[in-house]
Amino acid sequence: MFVKIVIVLLLLIVAASLLVQRTGTPGKPASSNLRPLMIRMALVLLAIAAGAALVHFLSGCAPPGKSFHAQDITGADYARLDRLDGFTDHRGSRLASADFRGKAVVLFFGYTQCPDICPTTLATMKEAMRLLGPDGERVQVLFVTVDPERDTQQLLAEYVPWFDPRFIGLRADPAATRAAAQAFKVFYAKAPGETALGYGIDHTADSYAYDLQGRLRLKIAHGATAQQIAEDMSKLLAGQ
């Protein structure tokens, strides 16, 4: 629209220039003083029009605005859900990631003796599920322990559903746990002597979110609010 206005102004300047030439006094063209001014005005308007056209072009080529609160990692070639196939859940069943097709999934690595990050994350997810309302039934939260030596099936069964009965705790032997963590780009390491239980575990605090087809879509940073997570999950449930 702005470019069209500038073009109209240019046409008006040209018309005015022609009119001045025709109405000049005998012996001295009236346009002798006005023509340089009109040329300068035309050049300025041309420059403005060119700048506006460039801005419009660049804005059309710019990437769309951010759609999610979390980091969009769609297309990432790691953290495949099927890398957890064969893990045992807190009810004693073998995990099959295909069972979650048709649901959005939020996945988090942690351990039950974690003093802060893990309970905070699970409590936040519980609130996000509440905010989702009925749509929460279409979201599956998975908690994968990085401490299989202490996190037995019984302990996971006591810990994970305490936050929400729909949440599932997962475990495997130490070797399979290490391999899965590497596949998900999750770091963890024991920190001996830091707790009364003998050791703590430093670990990655991010969560992953998957869409209804089981595709990795988002990396949710620790500290994201329940409202932000609920809004992002709603978009995934809507097919975005």
N, C-alpha and C positions, 0 to 999 in steps of 0.2 A: 504494500500500500504506500509506504513512504517513497519508494522508488518511483511509483506512478505520479505522485505529487510533484516530485522534482522534475520529471519529464514534462509535466504540464507547465511548470514555471519556466522551463527552458523554451518551450513553444511560445509562451507569452512574451518572453524577452525578444525572441526573433521577430514576432509580430510587431512589437513596439518599435524595434529597430527599423523595420521596413516603413512603419507609419511615420517615424521621425524623418526618414529620408524624403518622403513624399511631401511633407509639410514644411520643408526648410524654406528660408527666405531667399529671394533672388540674390545670386552672387555669393552666397555663403551657406553651404549645406548645414541644416540644423543638427545633423548627426555628427559633426566634426568633433564636438566635445563629449557627446554622450556615447559614441561608439566604443571608445576604449573602456569606459566604465561598464557598459553592457557586456563586453567581451570578458572582463574580469569576473563579473557576476556569473556569466555562463560557465566559466572555468571552475569557479568555486562550487556551483551547483553540480557540475559534472563530477567533481571530486567527492562531494557528499554522496551523490548517487552511487558512485563506484564503491565507496566505503560501506554504504548500507547494503549493497548487493553482496559484498564479500562477507559481512557479518551474517547475513541471512544464509549464505551458502555454508559457512563454517558451522553455524548452529544446526543446520540440517544434517551435517556429517557427524556432529558430536554424539557420544554415546548417550543412551537414555538415562534419566535420573535413577538414582538408587531405589530399588524396589523393596529391599529387605533391610531390616535392622542389622541382622547378622551378615557376615562376609559370604558373598555368593561365590561358591567354588564349583559351580556346575561344570561338568566335563572333566573334573580332576580324575586322574588315573590311579588313585589309591583309595584305601578305606572302603573296599567292597564289602557289603554285608555278608556275602557268602563265605568270607574268610572266617566267620564265626560258626559256620556249620559244624556240628559235632560237639560244640560246647554244651555243657549241662546246665539247665536252669535250676532255680532254687526249689523246684518241685520234683527234680530228678529226671526230667525229660530232656532228650537230645534236641538241640536247636536246629531248625531248618528255616533259613532266612526266607525261603519261598512262602512260608506260612504267613508272612507279614504283607504279602502283596495286597494292595487295596487299602493299606494303612500307611500313614506317615510314621516315620520312626525317628526317635531321638536317642542317640547312643553316647554313653559316657563311661570312661575308664576311671576307676577309683578303688577304694578299699574300705571295709567297714570300720576300721580303727582310725580312720582319717578324722582329725579333730575339727576341721573347718570347711575346706573346699567341698568335700563330698556331701556332707549333710546340707550345706547351703545350696548346692546345685539341686539336690533331690527335693528340698523344700520349695525351691523356686519352680521346679517342674510341676510339683503338686499344685501350686497356685496357678500356674499356666493352664493346667488341665481344668481347674475349676473355672477359669475365665473362658475357656473354650466351650463350656457347657456340654450339650449333647455331642458336639464335634469331638470332644475329648475321647469318646469311644472309638474314634478312628485314628487315634495316635497311640503308638506303642513306645514306652520308655524302657530302654535296656541299660542295665548297670553291669559293666564287666569288671570283675575284680582283678587287680594286679598283684594281689596277695593271696594266691591260692593255698599257700602253706597254712595260713590261719583262717582264711575265709572258707569254711566248710559249707556244704550244702545247707546244713541246719542253721548255721549262722546267717547265711544270706537269706534264708526263709524267714528268719526273725527280723532282720534289718530292713531289707528292701521293701516288702509290702507294708511295713509300718508307716512309710510315707504315703503310699497309695497302693491299694491291693492290686491295681492293674499293672504296676511296675514289675519287671522281671529282672532277677539277678542271674548272672552267668559266671561260670568258672570252668577252668580246664587245668591240666597239669602245668607245671612251670614252663616247660619247653614250648608247649602250644600257646601259652599266654604270652611268652616273649615273642614268638613268631607273629602272633596276631597284632601285638602292639607295634611291631615294626611295620606291618602291612598298613596300619592305620596312622603311622607317623606319630605314635604316642611314646613319649619318654617316661620311664620310671626307674627309680633306683632307691635302694634301702639307705636310710640314714641312721646308722646304729647308735643306740644309746640316747635318742632324743625323747623317748616316752617311757612311761612306767612299764609298758608292755615289752620293752626291749629295743624296739626300733620303729621309726616312722618310715614313710615312703614319699619321696618327692616324685610328683607325677604331673603330666600335662593336665591342665584344667579345662580345656575346651571340650565342647560337645559337638557331635555331628548330627545333622538332620537330613533325612532322606524323604523323597516324594513317594507318591502312591505306587510307583513302578519300581521302588527300591533303588533309585538312582541318588547318588550323593549330591546334595544341593547346597547345604549351608554349613559353615563353621560358626558355632555360637560361642562367643568369648565368655569366660567366667565373669560374672558381674552383670550380665544382661538381665533386665528386669523380666518378671513374669508377664507383664503386659506386652513387652517387645516380642518375647518368645511366642506368646499366644497369637499375636498379629501375624508373625512370620509363618507359623504353622497353619493358620487359617488360609493364607495365600497358597501354601503348598496343597492343602486339602481342596482348594478351589481349582487346582490345576495350573497355577501360575509357575 
